[in-house]
Amino acid sequence: MEKLAIDGGAPVRNEKLFYGKQWLDDDDIAAVCEVLRSDYITCGPKVSELERTLEKYTGAEHAVAVSSGTAALHCACMAAGIGSGDEVITTPLTFTASANCALYCGARPVFADVDMETYNIDPTSIEAHVTDRTKAVVAVDFTGQAVRINEIRKICDSHGLIFIEDAAHSIGTRYGDKMVGSMADFTTFSFHPVKTVTAGEGGAVLTNDEGLYKKVVLAHTHGITHDEDLMEESPHEGSWYYEQVGLGYNYRLTDFQSALLLSQMGKIEKFKTRRKAIVKRYDEVFMKIPEIIVQKEIRESDTCRHLYIIRLDLEKLTCTRRQFYDAMSAENVQCQIHYVPVYWFPYYKHLGYERGLCPNAEEIYKGILSIPLYPKMTDADVEDVIRAVKKVIENYRI
């Protein structure tokens, strides 16, 4: 049964508005249908076309399309040579894949704390957690804002570490004069439906290093190659011949998914513009509400925001975060929480991780709430979200 609004009356809107949603149009559908009617629905030309498009858009030398953002992180870790006994530094304020990718390779995730204003991983905390076992840093562009790339690059170079930028949230973001995707040793993208552009599922690994690129290619396709330069046996019996030269996985993206993403990439600037307009409107309102803490941005990041997070100052409210969440839902504005600190989960607890490792991340988590942000939102939708937030705050204001 639908809950009544907090005042016992009608909610601010009649239809539920969710925190994120894809925008698919007739062009997207036509692009997919064209491939479904073609000779190749996987392992065909659309995958290569997508990879070239990602290279051109980001400025990266090489791109490999894969089946998910998680697969992208796994392939990057494999290509980086991460293995048993290694440590990988990452943030706890992320989806679990950012840490799990280290575990997949037998390494141990090490959690550095985040900046209290930007919510991104703090370079000072990265530096403090480097040991002689550290092999890589997985830095997450949380909500779409670029991490402090130059500072992290300097730390990685000084310690001989691989820099993996988890850009699952940040395709379309620019750092200084360069696009995200072209600066780290590896950059990984996700194309889940709530992201800026979607393939349904899907991901990509980008790098400027040809040697690392070839390792990613092997990692995402069973360790199998048709490249004669990588083969060990000679002479070959024919053009059909291939070799497995390493251990890899089936992380391929299909051609019809690639076609969908190619169509979406043609609209990415429109999507970015709309997302930025919504963020600007939210900022204008929420920066003036004392019960809300607004996420800050560094000057270098021209951000295409994937998520918009409000952080509740619960000392100024009579409710819990859960009560606020439920009240928003009753107003037909469905929020989400991004994210529970990774090491709080039972699986990590059983690995020996304890609460208290990252005080900033844990404090931020207590009050964060992701409100709706996606380009198909109308101006009326945006104002409904604002009205709902204001209404709930007024009800619980001390």
SULFEN-V26356 format. One record per residue. N is the residue number from 0. RES is the residue in one small letter. OMEGA is omega as a letter, one per 30 degrees, with the letter a starting at -180 (* if undefined). Layout:
BEGIN
n=N res=RES omega=OMEGA
n=N res=RES omega=OMEGA
END
This chain:
BEGIN
n=0 res=m omega=a
n=1 res=e omega=l
n=2 res=k omega=l
n=3 res=l omega=l
n=4 res=a omega=a
n=5 res=i omega=l
n=6 res=d omega=l
n=7 res=g omega=a
n=8 res=g omega=a
n=9 res=a omega=l
n=10 res=p omega=a
n=11 res=v omega=l
n=12 res=r omega=a
n=13 res=n omega=a
n=14 res=e omega=a
n=15 res=k omega=l
n=16 res=l omega=a
n=17 res=f omega=a
n=18 res=y omega=a
n=19 res=g omega=a
n=20 res=k omega=l
n=21 res=q omega=l
n=22 res=w omega=l
n=23 res=l omega=l
n=24 res=d omega=a
n=25 res=d omega=l
n=26 res=d omega=l
n=27 res=d omega=a
n=28 res=i omega=l
n=29 res=a omega=a
n=30 res=a omega=l
n=31 res=v omega=a
n=32 res=c omega=l
n=33 res=e omega=l
n=34 res=v omega=l
n=35 res=l omega=l
n=36 res=r omega=a
n=37 res=s omega=a
n=38 res=d omega=a
n=39 res=y omega=l
n=40 res=i omega=l
n=41 res=t omega=a
n=42 res=c omega=a
n=43 res=g omega=a
n=44 res=p omega=a
n=45 res=k omega=l
n=46 res=v omega=l
n=47 res=s omega=l
n=48 res=e omega=l
n=49 res=l omega=a
n=50 res=e omega=l
n=51 res=r omega=l
n=52 res=t omega=l
n=53 res=l omega=l
n=54 res=e omega=a
n=55 res=k omega=a
n=56 res=y omega=a
n=57 res=t omega=a
n=58 res=g omega=l
n=59 res=a omega=a
n=60 res=e omega=a
n=61 res=h omega=l
n=62 res=a omega=l
n=63 res=v omega=l
n=64 res=a omega=a
n=65 res=v omega=a
n=66 res=s omega=l
n=67 res=s omega=l
n=68 res=g omega=l
n=69 res=t omega=l
n=70 res=a omega=l
n=71 res=a omega=l
n=72 res=l omega=l
n=73 res=h omega=l
n=74 res=c omega=l
n=75 res=a omega=l
n=76 res=c omega=l
n=77 res=m omega=a
n=78 res=a omega=l
n=79 res=a omega=l
n=80 res=g omega=l
n=81 res=i omega=a
n=82 res=g omega=a
n=83 res=s omega=l
n=84 res=g omega=l
n=85 res=d omega=l
n=86 res=e omega=l
n=87 res=v omega=a
n=88 res=i omega=l
n=89 res=t omega=a
n=90 res=t omega=l
n=91 res=p omega=a
n=92 res=l omega=a
n=93 res=t omega=l
n=94 res=f omega=a
n=95 res=t omega=a
n=96 res=a omega=a
n=97 res=s omega=l
n=98 res=a omega=a
n=99 res=n omega=a
n=100 res=c omega=l
n=101 res=a omega=l
n=102 res=l omega=l
n=103 res=y omega=a
n=104 res=c omega=l
n=105 res=g omega=a
n=106 res=a omega=a
n=107 res=r omega=l
n=108 res=p omega=l
n=109 res=v omega=a
n=110 res=f omega=l
n=111 res=a omega=a
n=112 res=d omega=a
n=113 res=v omega=l
n=114 res=d omega=a
n=115 res=m omega=a
n=116 res=e omega=a
n=117 res=t omega=a
n=118 res=y omega=l
n=119 res=n omega=a
n=120 res=i omega=a
n=121 res=d omega=a
n=122 res=p omega=l
n=123 res=t omega=l
n=124 res=s omega=l
n=125 res=i omega=a
n=126 res=e omega=a
n=127 res=a omega=a
n=128 res=h omega=l
n=129 res=v omega=l
n=130 res=t omega=l
n=131 res=d omega=l
n=132 res=r omega=a
n=133 res=t omega=a
n=134 res=k omega=a
n=135 res=a omega=l
n=136 res=v omega=l
n=137 res=v omega=a
n=138 res=a omega=a
n=139 res=v omega=l
n=140 res=d omega=a
n=141 res=f omega=a
n=142 res=t omega=a
n=143 res=g omega=l
n=144 res=q omega=l
n=145 res=a omega=l
n=146 res=v omega=l
n=147 res=r omega=a
n=148 res=i omega=a
n=149 res=n omega=a
n=150 res=e omega=a
n=151 res=i omega=l
n=152 res=r omega=a
n=153 res=k omega=l
n=154 res=i omega=a
n=155 res=c omega=l
n=156 res=d omega=a
n=157 res=s omega=a
n=158 res=h omega=l
n=159 res=g omega=a
n=160 res=l omega=l
n=161 res=i omega=l
n=162 res=f omega=l
n=163 res=i omega=l
n=164 res=e omega=l
n=165 res=d omega=a
n=166 res=a omega=l
n=167 res=a omega=a
n=168 res=h omega=a
n=169 res=s omega=l
n=170 res=i omega=a
n=171 res=g omega=l
n=172 res=t omega=l
n=173 res=r omega=l
n=174 res=y omega=a
n=175 res=g omega=a
n=176 res=d omega=a
n=177 res=k omega=l
n=178 res=m omega=l
n=179 res=v omega=a
n=180 res=g omega=a
n=181 res=s omega=a
n=182 res=m omega=a
n=183 res=a omega=l
n=184 res=d omega=l
n=185 res=f omega=l
n=186 res=t omega=l
n=187 res=t omega=l
n=188 res=f omega=l
n=189 res=s omega=l
n=190 res=f omega=l
n=191 res=h omega=a
n=192 res=p omega=a
n=193 res=v omega=l
n=194 res=k omega=a
n=195 res=t omega=l
n=196 res=v omega=a
n=197 res=t omega=l
n=198 res=a omega=a
n=199 res=g omega=l
n=200 res=e omega=l
n=201 res=g omega=l
n=202 res=g omega=l
n=203 res=a omega=l
n=204 res=v omega=l
n=205 res=l omega=l
n=206 res=t omega=l
n=207 res=n omega=a
n=208 res=d omega=a
n=209 res=e omega=l
n=210 res=g omega=l
n=211 res=l omega=l
n=212 res=y omega=a
n=213 res=k omega=l
n=214 res=k omega=l
n=215 res=v omega=l
n=216 res=v omega=l
n=217 res=l omega=a
n=218 res=a omega=a
n=219 res=h omega=a
n=220 res=t omega=l
n=221 res=h omega=a
n=222 res=g omega=a
n=223 res=i omega=l
n=224 res=t omega=l
n=225 res=h omega=a
n=226 res=d omega=a
n=227 res=e omega=l
n=228 res=d omega=a
n=229 res=l omega=a
n=230 res=m omega=a
n=231 res=e omega=a
n=232 res=e omega=l
n=233 res=s omega=f
n=234 res=p omega=a
n=235 res=h omega=a
n=236 res=e omega=a
n=237 res=g omega=a
n=238 res=s omega=a
n=239 res=w omega=a
n=240 res=y omega=l
n=241 res=y omega=l
n=242 res=e omega=l
n=243 res=q omega=a
n=244 res=v omega=l
n=245 res=g omega=l
n=246 res=l omega=a
n=247 res=g omega=a
n=248 res=y omega=l
n=249 res=n omega=l
n=250 res=y omega=a
n=251 res=r omega=l
n=252 res=l omega=a
n=253 res=t omega=l
n=254 res=d omega=a
n=255 res=f omega=l
n=256 res=q omega=l
n=257 res=s omega=l
n=258 res=a omega=l
n=259 res=l omega=a
n=260 res=l omega=l
n=261 res=l omega=l
n=262 res=s omega=l
n=263 res=q omega=l
n=264 res=m omega=l
n=265 res=g omega=a
n=266 res=k omega=a
n=267 res=i omega=l
n=268 res=e omega=l
n=269 res=k omega=l
n=270 res=f omega=l
n=271 res=k omega=a
n=272 res=t omega=a
n=273 res=r omega=l
n=274 res=r omega=a
n=275 res=k omega=l
n=276 res=a omega=l
n=277 res=i omega=l
n=278 res=v omega=l
n=279 res=k omega=l
n=280 res=r omega=l
n=281 res=y omega=a
n=282 res=d omega=a
n=283 res=e omega=a
n=284 res=v omega=a
n=285 res=f omega=l
n=286 res=m omega=a
n=287 res=k omega=a
n=288 res=i omega=a
n=289 res=p omega=a
n=290 res=e omega=a
n=291 res=i omega=l
n=292 res=i omega=a
n=293 res=v omega=l
n=294 res=q omega=l
n=295 res=k omega=l
n=296 res=e omega=l
n=297 res=i omega=a
n=298 res=r omega=a
n=299 res=e omega=a
n=300 res=s omega=l
n=301 res=d omega=a
n=302 res=t omega=l
n=303 res=c omega=a
n=304 res=r omega=l
n=305 res=h omega=a
n=306 res=l omega=l
n=307 res=y omega=a
n=308 res=i omega=l
n=309 res=i omega=l
n=310 res=r omega=a
n=311 res=l omega=l
n=312 res=d omega=a
n=313 res=l omega=l
n=314 res=e omega=l
n=315 res=k omega=a
n=316 res=l omega=l
n=317 res=t omega=a
n=318 res=c omega=l
n=319 res=t omega=l
n=320 res=r omega=l
n=321 res=r omega=l
n=322 res=q omega=l
n=323 res=f omega=l
n=324 res=y omega=a
n=325 res=d omega=l
n=326 res=a omega=l
n=327 res=m omega=l
n=328 res=s omega=l
n=329 res=a omega=l
n=330 res=e omega=a
n=331 res=n omega=l
n=332 res=v omega=a
n=333 res=q omega=a
n=334 res=c omega=l
n=335 res=q omega=l
n=336 res=i omega=l
n=337 res=h omega=g
n=338 res=y omega=l
n=339 res=v omega=l
n=340 res=p omega=a
n=341 res=v omega=a
n=342 res=y omega=l
n=343 res=w omega=a
n=344 res=f omega=a
n=345 res=p omega=a
n=346 res=y omega=a
n=347 res=y omega=l
n=348 res=k omega=l
n=349 res=h omega=l
n=350 res=l omega=l
n=351 res=g omega=l
n=352 res=y omega=a
n=353 res=e omega=l
n=354 res=r omega=a
n=355 res=g omega=a
n=356 res=l omega=a
n=357 res=c omega=a
n=358 res=p omega=a
n=359 res=n omega=a
n=360 res=a omega=a
n=361 res=e omega=l
n=362 res=e omega=l
n=363 res=i omega=a
n=364 res=y omega=a
n=365 res=k omega=a
n=366 res=g omega=a
n=367 res=i omega=a
n=368 res=l omega=l
n=369 res=s omega=l
n=370 res=i omega=a
n=371 res=p omega=l
n=372 res=l omega=l
n=373 res=y omega=a
n=374 res=p omega=a
n=375 res=k omega=l
n=376 res=m omega=l
n=377 res=t omega=l
n=378 res=d omega=l
n=379 res=a omega=l
n=380 res=d omega=a
n=381 res=v omega=a
n=382 res=e omega=l
n=383 res=d omega=l
n=384 res=v omega=a
n=385 res=i omega=l
n=386 res=r omega=l
n=387 res=a omega=l
n=388 res=v omega=a
n=389 res=k omega=a
n=390 res=k omega=a
n=391 res=v omega=l
n=392 res=i omega=l
n=393 res=e omega=l
n=394 res=n omega=a
n=395 res=y omega=a
n=396 res=r omega=l
n=397 res=i omega=*
END
